Amino acid sequence: MTTTTEAPPRSGRLMLNKVPEVTIWFWVIKILCTTVGESFADWINMKLGVGLVNTAWIFTAVFVVALAVQLRLKRYVPFPYWLTVVVVSVTGTLYTDILTDQLNVPLWISSAVFSVLLAVVFGVWWLRERTLSIHSVTTLPRESFYWLTVLVTFALGTATGDWTLELTGWSPGVSVLLPLGLIAAITVLRKYGANPVLSFWLAYILTRPLGANIGDWLAAPKVAQPGEPTGLALGTFTTSLIFLGLILATVVYLTVTRSDVTETYEAAHAEPGTGDLRKERVALAGFGVLAAATAALLIWAHGQPHVGPAPETDATSTVQLAPGQAVKKFPPKKVDALKALASTALKDAQSGNAKGAHAATQSLRDLWDADQASLQPLDNTGWTFLDAQMDHVLKTFGIDHPNPPESPAHQEAELKTLLTDMR
């Protein structure tokens, strides 16, 4: 899947192209970057207890630095380019997660907003430069548009991917198949004669949910509902290390071979592309059919019984254990970290600090989700018992639930129950 050069730069200092050639290596390393971005962000946010907002601030700062280095270069260099992709993948994902988890914005609204924003960015880019081809990223304005587009595509891919999981209740393993199938269909249409720029950006957006779902599948625990496909229980840290290693190896290979340097294909891209307009129109209709089929599949899946988190919570809410019994097989340090956050939330709720109590409870939720891969295999009964009580706590704060926050007294009661269960 390639793109073509379509117009000379309107303004700005001319540079060698700042984007790699779109070979198979481009898509492989793009998916690797997306996967490690998702897993590494989850590890810092949840496993280290940094919190969603703080993690977003950290990666925003890292993104600014990485982008500044990238923009100062006069040509494509593999290491800084792909480092920027990794960082922007994390940053775009975190922005969507903040809208969903912190501000309680429904995923369908986030998807719509980011879709409109992406259309605006593309529109302004086209009006100013008369091309959206990545083979014409030869000036600072064009590169700035390119990275802004990449950031929005990651945010949009996160929103649409999570919305798909919310609608269907698919497990991480099954959820890999949809974006993979769509990318394969786009590749076939591109080979038939579809517009290369449209094909590229559609596939680029879809690599985000594909990579994220692969990461979730690898990190997810093996314990699951009967009949539900399980993960490989590698955990977010191990998954991150594996994919960072693969990214580093691929970048070293590309640095040595220069097989993805656009300038080595300069003769092939010197003239504007002259595709078959009839084939482009037929392929465009094919994209429409593909979109309609995808929508029909999601509607059908939404109407099927879901074997996801919601049924699991309902099925285990009747489990009863004595105080302290649920955590007997869990590492004391992990239990103490959970208790510390629950105690902070309780103290803030008792003192009338609603904002602080809400933030502490969100951090508690993040840490609990991060520990699932290591705790649930140790004692599935204890984990499901605490998970049900954790859900009661989150419900009183309106976290991960559509209902508004309940009274402080109710919040305090559920937190006290949770602390009793973990004593």
TIKOLTOR-189197 format. One line per 2 residues: their letters; for each residue x, y, z of N, C-alpha, C. Coordinates in steps of 0.001 Angstrom, whole numbers. Atoms other than C-alpha are relative to their C-alpha. Layout:
a	X,Y,Z,X,Y,Z,X,Y,Z | ...
//
This chain:
mt	845,-1179,0,0,0,0,886,1236,0 | -864,-1176,125,1697,3214,-1180,-817,1225,-278
tt	639,-1264,343,876,6853,-1698,837,677,-1057 | -696,-670,1079,1874,9262,-4433,205,1453,301
te	-258,-1428,-137,3350,12732,-4623,-941,743,-926 | 1054,-608,804,667,15100,-5856,175,1489,-234
ap	-85,-1439,183,1742,18708,-5506,1301,513,568 | -1187,-609,-579,4774,20915,-4958,-382,733,1268
pr	324,-692,-1245,5021,22544,-1528,-413,1432,-242 | 478,-1377,139,3121,25790,-1156,1006,976,581
sg	-978,-873,-642,5686,27275,1215,825,-841,946 | -825,677,-990,8405,26345,3667,1296,-515,-606
rl	-1306,477,445,12003,25157,3428,-111,-1443,-464 | 98,1339,565,12267,22110,1163,1011,-923,657
ml	-860,989,-628,13675,19015,2881,-159,-1319,-742 | 252,1354,456,14119,15377,1989,-1226,-527,738
nk	1237,470,-605,10982,13404,2743,239,-505,1420 | -175,298,-1413,10502,12974,6505,-751,-1253,449
vp	816,1179,-326,8312,9840,6345,567,-1205,-752 | -567,1180,669,9487,6271,5542,-860,-493,-1154
ev	727,664,1072,8542,4353,2447,-984,-996,604 | 1037,869,-545,5324,2395,3019,181,-1410,-545
ti	-233,1404,323,6624,-1142,2806,-659,-849,1088 | 528,887,-1034,5631,-4190,4831,603,332,1359
wf	-646,-362,-1263,8138,-3027,7443,-708,1163,673 | 727,-1140,-568,6159,198,7894,-1177,-484,831
wv	1192,465,-705,3013,-1688,8874,353,-884,1181 | -421,846,-1119,4840,-4222,11034,409,855,1193
ik	-495,-812,-1116,6622,-1600,13120,-1082,941,518 | 1110,-848,-462,3503,613,13233,-876,-767,986
il	807,814,-915,1516,-2224,14838,767,-277,1288 | -819,212,-1191,4404,-2979,17198,-15,1232,897
ct	6,-1247,-771,4517,683,18260,-1334,213,699 | 1321,-165,-589,783,746,18850,-196,-934,1183
tv	152,972,-1082,902,-2401,20965,795,398,1223 | -834,-367,-1148,3793,-1278,23142,-491,1310,615
ge	543,-1242,-548,2223,2155,23486,-1147,-242,946 | 1148,346,-841,-968,668,24875,442,-693,1288
sf	-429,783,-1165,779,-1814,27188,844,822,960 | -891,-781,-846,3424,594,28452,-770,1069,757
ad	827,-1006,-674,849,3287,29221,-791,-631,1138 | 750,690,-1050,-1250,769,31153,908,-348,1175
wi	-923,381,-1067,1824,-356,33095,340,1199,879 | -333,-1198,-780,2784,3187,34128,-1211,525,748
nm	1221,-542,-588,-782,4314,34770,-497,-859,1148 | 633,895,-966,-2002,1247,36664,1000,-705,906
kl	-917,821,-787,896,-931,37748,829,849,958 | -790,-870,-858,3003,1934,39080,-866,961,807
gv	903,-855,-754,-71,3774,40363,179,1479,-267 | -218,-1418,313,866,7023,38610,-1329,722,-204
gl	1304,-609,262,-2744,7664,37587,-116,460,-1435 | 250,-294,1399,-4334,8468,34253,434,1404,-393
vn	-316,-1391,347,-3989,12262,34282,1498,254,85 | -1440,-201,-146,-418,12251,35581,777,-695,-1125
ta	-638,699,1111,546,9662,32969,-146,797,-1288 | 230,-810,1198,-1005,11863,30280,928,1211,-32
wi	-920,-1147,-67,1027,14866,31462,1422,-434,-317 | -1360,492,232,4227,12816,31459,238,-252,-1484
ft	-201,340,1404,3731,11515,27945,-207,1192,-925 | 116,-1219,795,2598,14887,26634,1337,729,-40
av	-1314,-646,-57,5911,16345,27809,1024,-764,-840 | -929,814,794,7842,13428,26283,-299,161,-1488
fv	393,-184,1398,5881,13847,23047,513,1327,-548 | -480,-1320,436,6765,17548,22842,1506,-54,-278
va	-1455,102,179,10473,16754,23279,334,-845,-1225 | -273,889,1134,10443,13836,20804,-365,660,-1319
la	427,-666,1229,8526,15870,18233,950,1137,-362 | -946,-1090,257,10906,18823,18616,1268,-538,-661
vq	-1186,626,598,13849,16524,17852,-292,-436,-1435 | 386,477,1325,12014,14985,14894,-118,1156,-995
lr	208,-1133,908,11093,18373,13407,1305,678,-386 | -1275,-643,292,14683,19590,13547,820,-766,-1037
lk	-730,794,981,15899,16778,11318,-365,427,-1420 | 212,-424,1386,16243,17412,7582,-420,-1161,-902
ry	413,1160,778,15390,13887,6459,-519,-1067,961 | 499,1105,-818,13825,10648,7679,1161,-767,617
vp	-957,823,-744,15886,8901,10374,-830,-975,831 | 893,989,-626,14367,5626,11707,-212,175,1496
fp	174,21,-1450,15064,5917,15440,-858,1162,515 | 853,-1080,-527,13678,9426,16200,-1417,-29,-565
yw	1343,50,589,10778,8910,13782,-879,-1000,744 | 831,1024,-626,9568,5654,15335,-141,212,1495
lt	169,-386,-1405,10237,6898,18854,-1167,968,137 | 1108,-960,-23,7862,9764,18098,-1331,-714,-210
vv	1235,758,226,5277,7279,16791,-421,-724,1267 | 323,693,-1250,5488,5231,20001,-598,968,1016
vv	453,-968,-996,5083,8323,22171,-1362,576,-374 | 1284,-584,412,2248,9793,20115,-1116,-1037,98
sv	1025,1033,-158,438,6444,20211,-491,-49,1441 | 382,-18,-1410,498,6532,24003,-798,1259,317
tg	633,-1280,-313,-466,10206,24143,-1424,73,-529 | 1347,-23,571,-3427,9915,21779,-948,-926,725
tl	822,950,-751,-4689,6866,23654,-410,576,1350 | 281,-563,-1319,-4439,8644,27012,-1043,1110,-67
yt	986,-1082,127,-6417,11648,25766,-1419,-564,-88 | 1318,631,96,-9303,9381,24801,-409,-617,1325
di	306,627,-1290,-9068,7479,28095,-426,1031,1040 | 387,-1057,-937,-9280,10760,30035,-1441,428,-261
lt	1382,-371,327,-12452,11712,28169,-975,-1058,507 | 901,1097,-370,-13950,8294,28898,-48,-227,1502
dq	-66,408,-1400,-12744,7544,32426,-79,1161,982 | -9,-1142,-909,-12276,11005,33933,-1223,892,-177
ln	1098,-938,290,-14934,13094,32209,-1300,-708,-342 | 1208,805,261,-17426,10242,31578,-667,339,-1328
vp	543,-258,1337,-17815,11159,27901,-256,-1343,-679 | 285,1275,673,-19567,8292,26070,927,-208,-1198
lw	-946,297,1070,-17342,6537,23541,-539,379,-1375 | 532,-367,1312,-19720,7199,20671,142,1490,-253
is	-217,-1438,159,-19420,10926,21318,1471,277,-290 | -1435,-164,266,-15613,10698,21489,331,-388,-1432
sa	-252,448,1371,-15612,8750,18224,-472,1040,-1009 | 533,-1008,915,-17806,11360,16550,847,1264,16
vf	-793,-1221,-112,-15768,14296,17865,1348,-152,-694 | -1310,201,621,-12430,12820,16790,-126,-204,-1515
sv	221,146,1440,-13887,11896,13381,-134,1369,-657 | 159,-1361,526,-14957,15504,12821,1331,742,41
ll	-1292,-675,-134,-11605,16773,14108,975,-481,-1072 | -881,529,1041,-9742,14457,11725,-386,547,-1371
av	455,-561,1271,-11881,15656,8823,426,1462,-137 | -424,-1411,29,-11085,19273,9742,1497,102,-286
vf	-1449,-18,221,-7344,18559,9922,322,-343,-1447 | -216,362,1396,-7440,16814,6547,-425,1130,-935
gv	498,-1082,845,-9492,19662,5082,952,1175,-50 | -934,-1132,-46,-7120,22387,6238,1311,-370,-681
ww	-1237,472,632,-4097,20327,5193,-131,36,-1524 | 208,25,1449,-5570,19839,1704,-129,1406,-581
lr	184,-1356,505,-6637,23461,1263,1312,764,-59 | -1271,-736,-39,-3188,24686,2204,1060,-612,-914
er	-1083,659,708,-983,22073,499,-425,-723,-1277 | 534,697,1166,-3231,20437,-2120,506,-1433,-131
tl	-384,1400,-20,-1984,17008,-1131,-40,-514,1426 | -42,675,-1295,-2371,14552,1723,978,-1175,-52
si	-921,1112,191,328,12216,426,1154,76,988 | -1128,12,-933,2958,11152,2932,1327,12,-744
hs	-1227,-102,773,5487,11107,103,326,1444,-354 | -271,-1413,249,5275,14878,-45,238,761,1304
vt	-285,-646,-1288,6146,15572,3619,1428,524,-59 | -1330,-548,258,9065,17782,2619,181,1425,519
tl	-115,-1327,-606,8366,21040,4473,-485,-79,1445 | 422,-18,-1403,7814,21977,8111,-1521,66,143
pr	1466,-9,-116,4116,22892,7578,-626,-1356,-298 | 562,1307,335,3425,19554,5907,296,-1029,1082
es	-318,947,-1065,5231,17640,8608,-821,281,1246 | 835,-354,-1154,3301,19541,11278,-1405,-542,-189
fy	1312,575,286,28,18561,9597,37,-1517,154 | -130,1458,-68,1264,14987,9356,-63,-487,1445
wl	-31,476,-1384,2009,14631,13075,-1295,322,744 | 1303,-298,-597,-1225,16360,14075,-1020,-1046,-437
tv	898,1037,498,-3081,13891,11880,253,-1327,704 | -351,1250,-678,-1210,10959,13432,-555,-11,1424
lv	516,-98,-1372,-2137,12166,16931,-1508,-215,42 | 1461,125,20,-5829,12463,16040,-414,-1414,-398
tf	363,1368,400,-5865,9054,14323,145,-975,1159 | -147,878,-1162,-4575,7412,17502,-1144,210,988
al	1121,-270,-895,-7215,9144,19598,-1291,-583,-565 | 1195,535,641,-9912,8193,17077,13,-1524,19
gt	-93,1457,-26,-8655,4609,16816,-286,-568,1370 | 281,431,-1369,-8763,4319,20606,-1492,44,287
at	1431,-176,-285,-12322,5659,20825,-848,-1018,-747 | 810,934,786,-13738,3554,17985,269,-1447,408
gd	-323,1360,-427,-11877,435,19137,-673,-361,1312 | 641,251,-1292,-13117,745,22718,-1526,-34,-128
wt	1454,-23,217,-16624,1583,21501,-456,-1332,-605 | 324,1296,590,-16593,-1586,19395,-61,-1088,1065
le	-6,999,-1075,-15656,-3672,22440,-1198,186,924 | 1145,-291,-863,-18363,-1942,24460,-1293,-499,-639
lt	1216,422,701,-20985,-2688,21809,-116,-1513,-85 | 37,1427,308,-20019,-6297,21191,257,-902,1200
gw	-392,843,-1116,-18583,-7558,24472,1018,-1055,-386 | -1000,966,453,-15906,-9393,22480,1197,-21,938
sp	-1235,134,-767,-12826,-10689,24270,1155,572,-824 | -1143,-542,752,-9365,-9304,23332,411,-866,-1186
gv	-407,868,1099,-8570,-12379,21223,-922,114,-1202 | 971,-101,1098,-11759,-12196,19161,38,1393,-632
sv	45,-1378,495,-11559,-8398,18856,1133,322,-965 | -1092,-206,952,-8273,-8693,16934,-476,-215,-1437
ll	390,428,1337,-10121,-10212,13981,-647,1100,-827 | 713,-1024,773,-12254,-7191,13014,960,985,-671
pl	-922,-915,694,-9495,-4591,12400,934,-730,-957 | -866,768,897,-7299,-7316,10881,-717,-286,-1316
gl	775,259,1205,-10050,-8257,8445,-229,1249,-832 | 215,-1255,725,-10759,-4633,7559,1264,455,-711
ia	-1266,-380,635,-7084,-3935,6878,264,-881,-1217 | -181,910,1136,-6939,-7031,4642,-903,406,-1166
ai	935,-415,1049,-10019,-5837,2720,470,1286,-667 | -520,-1258,556,-8523,-2347,2305,1196,-273,-908
tv	-1156,355,815,-5315,-3921,989,-434,-556,-1354 | 514,559,1257,-7283,-5881,-1627,-547,1110,-885
lr	557,-1108,780,-9162,-2746,-2712,1100,911,-523 | -1122,-831,451,-5894,-813,-2896,680,-638,-1205
ky	-638,683,1123,-4370,-3449,-5186,-885,29,-1243 | 916,-104,1140,-7484,-3256,-7344,95,1366,-655
ga	-106,-1334,582,-7017,477,-7797,-604,1104,838 | 563,-1029,-877,-8436,2337,-4790,967,1153,182
np	-834,-1171,-229,-7163,5818,-4019,1062,-321,1048 | -1059,403,-930,-3771,5276,-2352,20,802,1297
vl	-36,-828,-1208,-4019,8205,63,-1134,-386,953 | 1132,416,-820,-7494,7218,1300,261,-1379,598
sf	-290,1353,-488,-6420,3575,1592,1018,35,1135 | -1048,-91,-1013,-3317,4508,3567,-561,471,1330
wl	463,-573,-1267,-5089,6651,6154,-1066,-866,667 | 968,924,-600,-7952,4169,6640,724,-1140,714
ay	-763,1082,-623,-5456,1385,7313,775,513,1208 | -781,-578,-1093,-3400,3705,9522,-858,113,1259
il	904,-119,-1149,-6402,4370,11771,-278,-1377,606 | 378,1332,-479,-7258,663,11993,1142,-732,691
tr	-1107,673,-678,-3754,-353,13079,3,282,1495 | 26,-299,-1431,-4407,1328,16425,-833,-1027,768
pl	744,1036,-738,-7283,-944,17585,587,-1392,-202 | -616,1306,208,-5470,-3922,16016,1156,-205,980
ga	-1144,128,-898,-2245,-3296,17961,-409,-25,1453 | 458,-41,-1393,-4086,-2433,21173,-666,-1310,403
ni	664,1270,-309,-6220,-5587,20992,1007,-1143,120 | -1053,1010,-126,-3113,-7705,20401,677,119,1362
gd	-622,-217,-1295,-1526,-6120,23472,-881,-467,1148 | 935,436,-1047,-4647,-6723,25590,-93,-1519,53
wl	90,1460,66,-4816,-10342,24406,1236,-649,630 | -1228,549,-571,-1189,-10978,25340,73,215,1504
aa	-135,-342,-1415,-1459,-9254,28729,-1131,-572,853 | 1167,428,-769,-4912,-10542,29754,250,-1329,694
pk	-183,1261,-727,-5098,-13347,32347,-663,-1168,-715 | 567,1190,610,-5871,-16917,31329,-1352,-355,600
va	1277,291,-651,-8769,-17116,33820,-1088,793,-690 | 1082,-678,712,-12009,-16300,32034,-1299,-724,249
qp	1312,629,-94,-15688,-17072,31881,-8,-1287,-830 | 98,1218,808,-16597,-20563,30616,-366,321,-1439
ge	276,-219,1410,-16489,-20586,26825,608,1265,-558 | -580,-1248,477,-14692,-17230,26611,1484,-188,-275
pt	-1424,120,296,-11282,-17115,24848,829,758,1040 | -817,-615,-1037,-8517,-16315,27328,1192,710,-600
gl	-1235,-639,404,-5426,-14142,27158,1183,-906,281 | -1210,788,-221,-1838,-15311,27424,660,311,1335
al	-448,-297,-1369,-1313,-13754,30885,1470,428,66 | -1378,-485,-45,2026,-12135,29956,138,1240,875
gt	-67,-1222,-775,1130,-8931,31800,460,1171,-854 | -334,-1191,791,1599,-5358,30587,1498,254,-68
ft	-1440,-272,-11,5266,-5119,31620,739,-943,-947 | -656,974,879,6367,-8326,29883,-353,254,-1460
ts	419,-314,1364,4322,-7465,26801,750,1211,-535 | -724,-1206,407,5943,-4023,26699,1452,-318,-333
li	-1407,341,230,9446,-5490,26984,173,-772,-1307 | -97,795,1225,8826,-8016,24202,-116,889,-1233
fl	227,-818,1190,7488,-5438,21784,1029,1116,-132 | -1097,-975,86,10109,-2834,22685,1227,-639,-628
gl	-1118,717,598,12721,-5449,21833,-184,-205,-1498 | 283,186,1419,11038,-6208,18509,109,1320,-768
il	-99,-1314,639,10775,-2490,17701,1460,385,-175 | -1415,-356,66,14448,-1928,18520,716,-803,-1082
at	-635,844,1014,15510,-4876,16364,-391,454,-1410 | 467,-432,1316,13377,-3643,13454,612,1336,-384
vv	-579,-1308,276,14654,-73,13742,1485,-128,-355 | -1412,237,327,18255,-1300,13784,127,-550,-1416
yl	-17,573,1347,17551,-3374,10668,-255,1075,-1058 | 323,-1043,964,15983,-406,8865,1097,1044,-85
tv	-1097,-967,1,18827,1875,9914,1170,-507,-830 | -1129,592,726,21398,-511,8467,-317,-158,-1486
tr	339,310,1396,19566,-1504,5274,-541,1194,-770 | 624,-1171,634,17819,1835,4608,-1056,-426,-1030
sd	984,530,942,15137,-250,2908,-1311,761,11 | 1245,-772,-63,12397,2170,3961,238,1486,-218
vt	-302,-1407,266,14085,5425,2916,-619,396,-1327 | 746,-388,1201,11844,7193,414,914,457,-1116
et	-873,-548,1031,14738,8864,-1379,570,-1091,-913 | -494,1079,851,15883,5449,-2661,-1024,-370,-1071
ye	1051,241,989,12593,5352,-4566,-402,1307,-699 | 330,-1345,482,12768,8936,-5781,-511,-23,-1436
aa	417,35,1398,12472,8041,-9450,-1438,-477,-143 | 1356,550,77,9290,6092,-8810,-1042,997,451
ha	964,-954,-554,7692,9042,-7020,216,1417,-520 | -315,-1341,498,8987,11926,-9102,-1200,649,-674
ep	1159,-533,707,5753,12304,-11099,-1279,-331,755 | 1281,285,-638,2151,12558,-9812,-582,-1309,-513
gt	623,1255,379,244,9303,-9829,-1167,219,-947 | 1102,-105,956,-2220,8701,-12654,-807,-1297,69
gd	776,1209,-192,-4560,6036,-11358,-1201,-55,-925 | 1198,219,804,-7531,4597,-13212,-1195,532,779
lr	1106,-630,-713,-10452,6828,-12218,-1194,-937,125 | 1135,925,-77,-12998,4133,-13044,214,-1000,1130
ke	-302,943,-1075,-11280,1668,-10742,-81,674,1368 | 80,-723,-1273,-11015,4317,-8039,-1440,147,450
rv	1417,-151,-356,-14763,4899,-8180,-588,-1336,447 | 492,1316,-392,-15498,1169,-8041,526,-362,1396
al	-585,293,-1307,-13104,792,-5098,-628,857,1094 | 659,-873,-974,-14725,3765,-3367,-1353,-581,391
ag	1260,687,-307,-18048,1959,-3655,266,-1226,872 | -380,1138,-827,-16270,-1069,-2218,224,405,1449
fg	-173,-507,-1360,-15255,1012,807,-1355,230,671 | 1337,-226,-532,-18915,1972,1216,-666,-1300,416
vl	555,1310,-329,-20004,-1669,1124,677,-565,1241 | -752,481,-1160,-17258,-2525,3622,-473,684,1275
aa	484,-738,-1165,-18449,207,5990,-1389,-480,408 | 1359,474,-301,-22069,-957,5708,31,-1396,609
at	-106,1362,-540,-21065,-4588,6336,528,21,1425 | -546,-117,-1357,-19033,-3554,9382,-1068,475,976
aa	1077,-505,-852,-21953,-1577,10788,-1028,-1093,280 | 967,1084,-184,-24282,-4528,10223,545,-1053,971
ll	-614,970,-901,-21838,-6862,11987,-42,479,1446 | 4,-544,-1354,-21575,-4558,14991,-1410,29,590
iw	1389,-6,-467,-25348,-4183,15218,-429,-1413,390 | 337,1391,-311,-25738,-7956,15083,686,-452,1286
ah	-749,419,-1188,-23002,-8515,17692,-545,663,1261 | 546,-713,-1151,-24537,-5892,19963,-1277,-666,507
gq	1246,654,-390,-27792,-7828,19945,172,-1395,570 | -264,1330,-536,-26127,-11082,20986,291,65,1494
ph	-368,24,-1424,-25701,-12147,24638,1509,204,151 | -1398,-312,-192,-22406,-10703,25836,601,-856,1108
vg	-732,721,-1036,-19893,-12815,27703,1174,882,391 | -1034,-973,-316,-17980,-9853,29051,19,344,1462
pa	-145,-380,-1391,-17234,-7984,32266,-1311,116,754 | 1255,-205,-715,-20848,-7162,33038,-616,-1302,493
pe	527,1258,-485,-22103,-10743,33132,864,-625,1080 | -883,580,-999,-19025,-11777,35113,-276,586,1364
td	274,-658,-1270,-19775,-9209,37813,-1305,-505,603 | 1288,458,-506,-23381,-10283,38066,81,-1432,514
at	-60,1412,-342,-22464,-13966,38223,747,-242,1304 | -825,244,-1176,-19989,-13549,41066,-388,855,1191
st	359,-914,-1083,-21731,-10944,43192,-582,-736,1210 | 585,742,-1112,-23316,-13689,45313,1053,-763,827
vq	-1057,670,-757,-19943,-15094,46451,190,693,1338 | -164,-577,-1332,-19508,-14580,50184,1232,-596,679
la	-1195,413,-716,-16208,-14723,52091,129,790,1288 | -219,-697,-1272,-15222,-13838,55636,989,1140,-201
pg	-936,-1117,106,-13357,-10542,56193,1450,-477,-26 | -1399,360,125,-9747,-10913,55052,252,-1288,-760
qa	-179,1283,675,-10351,-14302,53418,347,181,-1476 | -185,-191,1442,-10377,-12913,49873,1430,347,-378
vk	-1349,-464,342,-6826,-11523,50078,1095,-888,578 | -992,839,-677,-5097,-14373,51935,1092,-499,-945
kf	-971,529,958,-3372,-15652,48775,661,1089,-844 | -567,-1101,779,-2481,-12214,47424,1257,545,670
pp	-1208,-599,-587,948,-10566,47913,-362,1167,917 | 334,-1069,-955,773,-8304,50999,266,1408,-537
kk	-310,-1338,518,2435,-5376,49185,-1092,503,-930 | 1073,-407,913,-246,-5356,46511,-1273,332,777
vd	1184,-253,-819,-3003,-5564,49105,150,1326,749 | -235,-1246,-731,-1428,-2740,51137,-162,1213,-902
al	143,-1120,940,-1282,-510,48042,-1467,279,-295 | 1432,-166,239,-4967,-1126,47361,-687,598,1225
ka	591,-515,-1235,-5888,-502,50996,347,1463,219 | -408,-1403,-179,-3913,2757,51023,-863,931,-839
la	849,-838,857,-5893,4145,48087,-1441,18,497 | 1371,50,-526,-9213,2958,49554,-116,841,1269
st	3,-811,-1234,-8309,4577,52908,35,1482,-316 | -52,-1401,418,-7427,7845,51159,-1355,466,-508
al	1324,-348,522,-10740,7822,49327,-1007,148,1132 | 923,-69,-1136,-12593,7148,52584,226,1264,824
kd	-298,-1206,-778,-10816,9951,54462,-479,1262,-720 | 452,-1158,775,-11517,12428,51654,-1524,86,-11
aq	1468,1,-11,-15168,11364,51529,-537,456,1349 | 442,-369,-1346,-15510,11748,55308,244,1489,294
sg	-321,-1413,-243,-13908,15207,55232,-718,946,-953 | 752,-836,935,-16164,16442,52423,762,352,-1258
na	-797,-258,1194,-13430,16451,49774,-448,-950,-1115 | 590,885,1010,-15568,14972,47008,939,-221,-1178
kg	-907,113,1147,-13032,15704,44261,1161,-942,317 | -1101,864,-393,-10214,14051,46175,-433,-1451,140
ah	512,1359,-157,-12344,11013,47028,-215,-657,-1361 | 241,522,1346,-13330,10620,43395,1315,-365,-675
aa	-1299,257,625,-9702,10872,42207,677,-1226,609 | -608,1152,-665,-8489,8369,44814,-692,-1298,-410
tq	742,1191,403,-11233,5936,43840,344,-398,-1431 | -414,314,1365,-10279,6216,40177,1380,-649,-20
sl	-1325,613,-99,-6666,5469,41084,-99,-1418,543 | 241,1331,-536,-7921,2504,43100,-487,-934,-1093
rd	503,792,1126,-9845,1265,40066,1126,-351,-970 | -1095,235,945,-6791,1670,37826,980,-1053,523
lw	-940,954,-585,-4528,-239,40212,-611,-1401,74 | 686,1295,-75,-7091,-3002,40707,-32,-663,-1376
da	21,557,1354,-7457,-3457,36936,1389,-462,-423 | -1367,360,368,-3677,-3500,36518,450,-1276,696
dq	-409,1175,-773,-3299,-6182,39209,-776,-1260,-357 | 834,1164,317,-5921,-8474,37692,823,-1162,-544
as	-774,1067,637,-3390,-10393,35590,820,-813,996 | -823,713,-975,-1301,-11282,38654,-810,-562,1170
lq	783,434,-1163,-4012,-11626,41342,-1031,-1079,-320 | 1098,928,290,-6829,-13482,39630,464,-1450,-126
pl	-438,1398,56,-4780,-16614,38797,350,-583,1374 | -353,493,-1336,-3714,-16827,42474,-1217,-502,760
dn	1235,395,-698,-7283,-17012,43758,-1171,640,-727 | 1086,-549,805,-10097,-16570,41294,-1228,330,846
tg	1158,-251,-858,-12776,-16814,44003,183,1282,801 | -267,-1222,-752,-11136,-14147,46152,-20,1227,-876
wt	-38,-1159,907,-10557,-11912,43180,-1405,420,-432 | 1344,-332,459,-14136,-12132,41892,-855,577,1136
fl	734,-545,-1147,-15488,-11491,45394,354,1480,200 | -412,-1397,-167,-13425,-8308,45754,-398,845,-1206
da	361,-747,1207,-14156,-7314,42162,-1453,449,61 | 1405,-380,-144,-17877,-7339,42906,-155,1166,969
qm	74,-1098,-963,-17375,-5116,45960,629,1264,-574 | -629,-1150,653,-15038,-2871,43975,-993,674,-942
dh	996,-555,915,-17820,-2447,41433,-1061,788,759 | 959,-751,-821,-20205,-1371,44208,569,1372,368
vl	-649,-1272,-340,-17687,1291,45250,-7,944,-1202 | -65,-830,1203,-17230,2548,41702,-1379,536,-374
kt	1366,-427,342,-20999,2689,41194,-435,1188,848 | 407,-1116,-853,-21453,5017,44177,669,1307,-417
fg	-700,-1198,471,-18926,7413,42603,-333,327,-1455 | 343,-237,1406,-20415,7147,39115,1149,-294,-943
id	-1159,347,818,-17154,5652,37776,-294,-1301,-749 | 288,1158,861,-17580,3232,34840,-1468,-398,49
hp	1443,247,-55,-21338,3478,35393,-721,1258,-487 | 718,-1171,529,-23905,5742,33692,-707,830,1071
np	744,-708,-1038,-25540,6696,36985,856,1105,620 | -749,-1077,-673,-24569,9945,38785,520,-475,1358
pe	-524,377,-1327,-22532,9787,42040,-1096,-21,1058 | 980,100,-1072,-24489,8724,45112,439,834,1200
sp	-272,-833,-1175,-24509,10315,48565,1341,-363,636 | -1268,299,-690,-21232,10610,50553,-138,-1133,1015
ah	211,1055,-994,-22723,8357,53222,38,-1378,-652 | -3,1276,716,-23296,5597,50683,1408,-345,-476
qe	-1375,214,444,-19793,6051,49295,871,-500,1157 | -781,399,-1172,-18299,5799,52791,-323,-1431,411
ae	410,1349,-405,-20292,2651,53562,622,-1061,-899 | -561,991,920,-19116,838,50429,1518,-68,135
lk	-1456,1,-198,-15491,1896,51002,376,-744,1277 | -265,707,-1262,-15630,654,54592,-151,-1509,-179
tl	182,1427,270,-16994,-2677,53378,1182,-572,-763 | -1145,460,780,-14189,-2962,50853,1253,-133,868
lt	-1168,63,-894,-11543,-2176,53495,-119,-1177,954 | 219,1163,-882,-13082,-4783,55795,323,-1297,-733
dm	-269,1201,788,-12904,-7364,53004,1494,-207,-239 | -1433,99,289,-9195,-6573,52484,873,-1,1258
r	-806,-137,-1224,-8115,-6425,56140,830,-1245,306
//
